[in-house]
Amino acid sequence: MISLKKFFVGRPLESSVVGEQKLSRKAALAVFASDNLSSNAYATEEMLLALMAAGATSFALSIPAALMIVGLIWMVVTSYSQTLAAYPTGGGAYTVAKENLGIYPALVAGSSLLIDYVLTVAVSIAAGIAAITSAFPVLYPYRVGLCVLAIFFIMWANLRGVRESASMFAVPVYLFIACAYLLAIGSLVQYYSGAAIPPPEPAVAHAADPFAVLLLFRAFAGGCTALTGIEAVANGVQAFKPPVAHNAKIVLFILGAILATLFLAITFAANLFGLVPQETETILSQLGRLTFGTGPIYYLIQAATTAILILAANTSFAGFPRLTSYIASDRFLPRQFANLGDRLVFSNGIIFLGLAAGLLVVFFGGDVHALIPLYMVGVFISFTLSQAGMVIHWMRSKESGYRWRTALNAVGAATTALVLVIVASVKFTHGAWIVLLAIPGFVWFFLKIRRHYFQVSTELSLASYDRMRELRHTVVVPVAGVNRASLGAVEYARSISRDVIAVHVNTDGENPEKLVKQWEHWVEDVPLVVLSSPYRSILRPLLRFIDEVENFRDDDVVTVLLPEFVPARWWQRLLHNQNGLLLRGYLALRPKVVVTSVRRHLRK
């Protein structure tokens, strides 16, 4: 098993080399940008879909909506750059909210981000596989299986380590950036050079037109998918090489600049060409076909787009495990999430994310349109709480420039709160209500875990503990018969207690006197109790006997010592019953019963 793990994941890394696993700016951009930049493949289309119900006359509203989103991108990026400077230890919105707003807002922020990360994986993988099945319809019936396969591939790559996953995914990420700029610039040059035949100019929807403002908000809410993933840099700041805050801030601004320019250029070009969302072809595909025809460049752009949509999940695999490690460190999640794995990554968080996203894809049948409405609400909740927390931080710290920093974050908090209201109201009936109900459920779950850890620490505390004393205990040894395993267990039992009882459950109708006589031939000073079992159950009579020992003996504890033999081959264990395992399970909740084993290892 260990060799198999080493083959798939790689050899374990020493803790001393954790610094060597840190990411350079170029590698970090590939890891943390894939989710955010992949939104260029569908953000413009989501805006146009929101306007489509009102007809072609409303498509002109995509330009002011895109400008509003670009302004929001700049505001969020600038705000998170302040967070990186103030909290270089990472944790993003969760840490900021915890330090400045209190534990409940922090848990809301944390649960919102965790939900968004899972949805990001599900949506991006489903969108990427949808692009593949569009090109090869014969694969459509297998889309769910392909989605699950893609999720587990990215999970495997991340389990191999941060640097390994960055090196695997760097080429597709940078290829998409190059192809997206080629498409954006090429389409604009094609249009203004007159090489393309412009479509008839659609009528422009003016703000004074009925429902124009509502349509603008709908387009804005749809296009806000472009902002998902920005927060990943702040959550994963500790993955950067020193100086971590400085390098993370540079990557964040580069990410924001690439996102804003590509999104605006693609939206502007789609408006110039009068493109309309189609069920069989994406906006990006239409734009590429009109600009470059159906030659090699077009197929290169489509391949790069498909790759970035699938690899967008990698950002979540970088951010989710780190966020769960911060939450687990505060005892709101199982502490296993805070443990580094063999390859110096948070393996438990990576595996949990892969399983959760896989189940979500299976549940929704790999349907992108069913998953998209669940998107975005969580991330804007975290945006708002993060910036509100930074307002409190600057007002408390009184650092140099705190006034303009406070004003910046206050405007950002108000803006993202307004966007949250717009997105939640527009998407509510389409499925956003599920996320709004899930967040309080996660907070309740976090609090239950924290309460459990508190109770454990209280009960294990030495505050009211008396000095150690000698325990009195009776050792009960269940035996299947007279053999080396059972006699070896009795020998061990006599070494730890003077009060030992062997017990045998007679399921085969053997003569009890014969069994006792055979036992006394080998063991003189340990009595054998033979229990009758007319219904052939071993556990029920044995549990009743242990209850009687507990009730009628004035002992501190009862020790149940199980004789076991361990076959030489793993498959041979399947040939033997698991009564010992079942007995442990039944006795695990007994406060005054200790269960242990004496194992005899077989050689063949």
N, C-alpha and C positions, 0 to 999 in steps of 0.2 A: 504493500500500500504506500509506504514511504517512497519507494523507488518510482512508483507511478506518479505520485504527486510531484516529485522532483523533475520527472520527464515533462509534464505538462506546464508546471509553474516555474521551474528553475530551482537551482540550489539555494538554500537559505542564505541570507546576507547578515553579516554581523551588525550589531547596533552602532559600532564605531564608524561605519561607512554611510550613515544616514545623510551626512552632508554631501556626499557624492551623488545622492539621488535627487538633489535639488535641481530645479529647472532654470535654464537660461531664458532670456526674454523671447527668443525665437521659438524655443520649444514650448514655453508657457503659452504663447499665443496660439499654437496648434492645439494644445490641450484645452484651454479655457475659451477659445473663440468659436469652436465648431458649432455649438448650439446657437449662439447669437447670430453668427454670420449665415447659418443655414436658413434663418427666417427670411432672408432675401428671396428665397425660392418660393415663398407662399404669402408673405405679408402684403404685397401689392394685390395679389389675387383675392385675399380675404377682404381688403377694402372694396374692391370692385364687386365682389359678391354681395357685400352689404348694400351697395348702391344699385344692384342689378334690378331689384324689384320695382324701382322707380323709373326704369327705362334708361336709355342712352343719354338722355338730357342731364342726368345726375352725375355722369362719370367725371365731369369737370371738377366736382367737389373732391376728387381724390388728390388733387394738387394741394389745396389748402389743408386737407387732412394730413397729407404727407409732411408739409411744412410744420404743422403742429407737432407731429410725432418726432421730427428731427429736433425741434426745440426741446421736447421732453427728453430725448436721448442725451442731449448736451447737459441738461439739468441733472439727470440721474448720474451720468458719468462724473460730472464735477462734484456732486455731492458724495459719491462713493470714494472719490479721490481724497476727500477730507476724512472719511472713515478709515481709509488705509493709513493715513498719517497718524490718526489718533489711536487706532487699534491695530498695530502691526502684528499682534499675536493671532489674528484671524477670528473667524466666527461670524463676521458680517453682521447682519441684522439681529441675529440672536444675541451676540455679545453686546452690541450697542444697546439694545432694548433692555437686557438684563442689568447692565450697569447704570442705566439712566431712567428707565421707566418702570422697572420692577419685574418680578418673576413671571407674572401672568402675561403681560405683553410680550415678554421674551419667548414664552412657550407658544403663544399665538404666531409670532414670527417664525419660530423654529418649525412648527407643524406646517405652516403655510409653505415654507421653502421645501420641506421634505416631500410634501404632496406634489409640489410643482416639479421637483426633480424626477419623481416617478413618472409623472405625466409627460415630461420632456422626453424621456426614454421611449415611452410607448408611442407618442405622437411622431417623433422623428423617425423611429424605425418603421412604423406603419406607413409614413409618407414615402420613405425611401423604397420600401418594398412595393408600394403602389406604383411608383415610377417604373420599377422593373416589370411588374405585371402588365402595365400599360403597353410597354414595348413588346412583351412576350405574353400575350393573353393566355397561352396554354398553361402558364404557371399560376393563373388567378385562383383556381381551387385550392392551391397549396400555400396561399398567402400567409395564413396564421402560422403554419409550420416554418415558413421562411422567416417570419418576424421573430419567432422564438429562437431560431438558429442564429440570426444576426445579433440578438441580444446576448446570447451566450458566447458568441465570438468576441464581442467587445468586453464582456465581463472577464473572459479568459485573458485577453490582452492586458487589462488593468491589474489582474491578479499577478501578472509577471513583473509588475513594478511601474513606477511613474515614468522613469526614463525610457523603458521599453515601449510603453504605450505611446509616449510622445514621438519616438522615432518611427513607430509603425504608422501613425496617423498624420505626421507632418506633411508628407507629400500630397495626399488628397486635399488637405485643408488649403495649402498654398496654391495648389492647382485650381481649386474653386475660386479663390480670390482673383487669380490671374484671369480665369475664364469669365468671371462676373464683370470685371472691369473691361475686358475685351468686348463683351456683349453690350454693356452700357454705353461705352464710348463709340463702338462700331455702329450701334443703332442710331445714335444721335448724328453721327457723321453721315450715315446712309440717308437719313431723313433730310438734313439740311443741305446735302450736296445735290439733292433732287433725284438721286438714283432710285429712290423708292417712290411709288405712286401713292400719294397721301389719300387716305379715305375721306369721304365727305365730312366736313366739320360738324360735329354734333352741337346741338343747341346747348348753351351754357346755363347751368342752374344758378340763379342769383340768390343771395341771402334773403331777398324780399319774397321769393317764391314760397308758396305754402309748403310746410314740412322741410324746408331746406336745412334749417338748423338741426332738426332731428336726424335728417339723412347724414349731415356732416358728423354728428356724434356717432352714428352707426358705423360710418367709414372709419372714423378715428378709433373706435373700439376694436374693429376688425384688424386694423393695421398695427395696433399696439402689441400684437404678437412679436413684432420686431424687437421688443425690449427684453424678452425672456433670455436669460443667460448672462446679463450684464453683472448680476450680483455674484457670479461664481468666482470672479477674481478676488473679491473681498473675503469670501468664505475660504478660499484656498491660498491665502497670501503666504502661509508658511511653506508652501511648495516651491517658492522662488529662492534663487540664490541671493545671498546678502549683497547689498542692503535690501531686505525683502520689500519694505514699503516703497522705496524709490523705484525698484524694478517693476513691482506690481502696478504702480501708478502710471508708468510709461506704457505698459501693456494695455492698461485700461483705456488710456486716451487713444492709443493706436486702434484698439478695437472699436471705440466709439466713432472715430473718424472714418474707418472703413465701412462700418455699418451705415452711418448717416449718408455718406456719398453714394454708396451703391443703392440704398433704398430709394433715395430721392431721384437718382438717375433712371432707375428701372421704372419707377412710377411715372416720371415725366415722359419717358420714351413710350410706355404703354398708352399714355393719354394722347401723344402725338399720332401714333399709329391707329388709335381708336380700337384698341384690342378689347375683346369681350371674353369673360371667363367661359370656358367650354368644359363639358363633362369629360371629353376624350383627350384634351390637350391643355397643358398648363400655360399660363401667361408667359413664363420664361421660355417655354418651347416655341410658342407662337412668335415671340420677339426674335429668337435665334433663327427660326426658319425664314422670317421676313428679311433679316439682316444678312445672313450668310448662306441662305438656301439650305438644302439638305445634304451638304457635303461633309467632309471630315471635321471641319470646325464645329458645325452644328452638333454632331455626335459626340465630340469631345466635351462640349459644354453640357450636354445631357448626361454624359457619364460622370463628369465632375459634380454636377448637381445631385445626382443619385447618391454618389459617394458621400457628399457633405451632409445630406439628409440622414443617412444611416449613421455617420460618425458624429452627428450632433449629440447623440446619446453619450458620447465620451465625456462631454463637459459635466453631465450629471454624475458619471462614474468618478470624476475627479472631485466634485463638490459635495455630493451626498455623504460619502464615507467620512470626510473631514467634519462636516456639520454634525453627524451622528456621534463622532468622537467627542466633540465639545459638549453636546447634550448629555452623553453618557458620563463624562467626567463630573458633571453636576448631579449624577445619579437620577436623571429623569428617563434614561434608557438603560437597558441591560449593560453592565460594565464591560461585557465582551466587545461592544462596539468601540471601546476606547483602546483596545489592544492592537498593536502592530503585528502583522503576520510575518511569515518567513521572508517575504520580499520587501519588507519595510513599508507596506501599505496597509490600510485598514481593511483587511480581507473580509471580515464579517459584514461590514457595511456594503462592500462591493457585491458580495453574494446575495445579501438581502435585497438590494436594489434590483439585481438581475431577476430574482424570483418574483418580486412584487410587480415589476414591469411586464414580465412574461405572463403572469396571471391576468393582468389588466388587458393585455392584447388578446389573450384567449377569450376573456369575458366579453369584450366588445367586437370580437370577430375580426380584428385587424382593420377596422373601419376608421379612417382618419377623421371623417366628418362627425362621427359619434364621439370621438375623443377631444376634438378641438374646443367645443364649448366648455369643457372642464378646465381648459388652459387659462393662464394669465391672472385669474383672480388671486391665487396664492402669492404670486410674485409681486403684485401691486400692494398687497397687504404688507409684505415684508419691506418693500420700498418705503411705504409711508411710515411704518414704525421705526425703521432705521434712521430716516431723516428727522423724525420727531425726537428720537433719542439724541441725535447729534445736536439739536437745538439746546437741549438740557445740558449736554456735555460742555458746549462752549460757554453757556451762561455760568456754569459752575467753575470752570477752569480759569476764565478771564485771561486766556493766553493772548499773545500778540495777534492782533487782527480779529479778535473774537467777535466784534460787532458785525463786520461784513460776512464772516463765516456763519454767524447765527442767522443773519438775514437770508443768506443763500440757502441754508438748510430749511429755514421756515417756509420760504417760497416753494422749495422742492417738496416739502411735506404736504403743503396745501394743494399743490398741483397734482401730486400722485394720489392724494386722498380723493380729489375730484375725479381723476381718471378711474380710480377704483369704483366709485359710485356709478360712473357711466358704464364701465365694463360689466360690473355686476348686474346692473339693471337691464342692459341690452342682452346679456347672455344668460340671465337668470332662468328663463323658461326653457332654454336650450340645454340645460344641464349644470349651470354654474351653482345652482342650489345644492347640488351634491357636495361640492367642495365647501360651501359655506356651512353645511351641517357636519362635514367630516372634521373640520378644524377644531370645534369644541370637543369632539370625540377624542381626537389626538391629545388635546390638553388634559382631559380627564384621565386618559391612559398614562400620560407622563406623571401626573400627580399620584396616581396609584402606585407606580413604580417607585417614586421618591418616598412615599409613605412606607412602603415595604422595606426599603433600605434603611430608613430611619428606625423602624421597629427592630430590625435585625441588629443594628449597632447598639440600640438601647438594651436589648436582651443579652447581648454579648459583653456589655460593659462590666468592668470590675468594680463599679461603684459600691455595690452591696454584696459583693462576693466574699464568702467565708474562706478561710484558709483550706488548703487541700487536705482531704481526709481519705482514709482507706475505705474503698467500696466493697460491699458484700454482694456477691452475685452468684447465681446458679447458671451453669452452662448446660444448655440443651443441645444435644447432638443428634439431628435426624439422620438415620442410617438406612440405606436401601438393603443392606445385608452385611454379612461378615466378609470383608475384603480389605485390601491394603489401604484403599482410600479412607474407609470408615475407621479402621484401627489407627491410621496415622492421625486422623482428626481427634480421636479420643486421647491419644498420647499428648497432643498439643493442649487439649482441654484440661487434662490433669496438671499440666505445667502452669496454668493460669488460675486454677480454682480447685478447692478440695471438694466442691459439691458439683458433681457432674452426673447428668442423666442422659442415657442414650434412649432414643425413641424410634420405633419402626412402625410404619403404617402397613397393615396386612391387607393388601388388595386382592391377593391370589387365593385366599382361603387356606393358607398353610396352617399346620399345627403349631399354635403359639408355644407349647411346651418344648417342641423340637427346636424352634428358633432360639428360645432362651437358653436351652442346654448347649447349643452350638456356640452361643455368645459367651457363656460362662467358661467354656473351654479356653477361650483366648483372653477374655477380660474378666478378672475376678472381682475387682473392686469398683466397677461401674455397673449399676443396674441397667437392664434393658426393659423398657416398657413397650409392650406390643399393643397397638391400637387396632381395633377391628374397623373395617370400612366396607360395609355391605353394598354401598353404592359406588365402590371403586374410586373414590376421590381421595387423593393424597393430602391436598391442602386443607380441606375442611376439618378433618380430625386433628391434624397437626396444629392448626390455629386454635382449636378448642383446648388442646392440651397446654399450649403456651399460655392461654388465658388462665387456666387453672393454676399453673405454676406462679403466675403473677399474683393471683388472688390469695393463694394459701401459703405463700412463703414470704417471710419478712425480709425481702432483699431490696437493695437499692435499685438494681437493674437485673434483667434476665438477658443472658448472652446466648444467642442462637448461633451455633457454629456449624457451618455447612461443609461437609466433605465433598470435594469436587475433583474430577480429573479433567485434564486439558489434553485433547488429542494433538498429535504431532502436526496434522494438516488442518488448514482452516475449514475445508469442506467437510471434514469428518465430524465437526461440531453439529452439522445439520442432521446427523444420524442419531443424535441423542436428545432426550427430552430436556426441557428448560424449567424443571420444577424449582430449581434454586433461584432462577431469575424471577419467577412468579412469586415465590415466597418472600424475596426481598421487597418486591413491590407492595405486597400486602402489609408487611411489617414496617415499612418506611415511615408510616404515620403514627406508629406506636411510640410514645415519648419515653417509656421505660424499658424498651427492648433494643439491644445492640445486636446487629447482624454482621457476621464476618465469615470468611471462608478459609479453608485449608485446602490448597490445591496440590494435586499430584500430577506432574507432567509426564505424559506417556512418550516413549521414545519412537514408536512406530505407528 
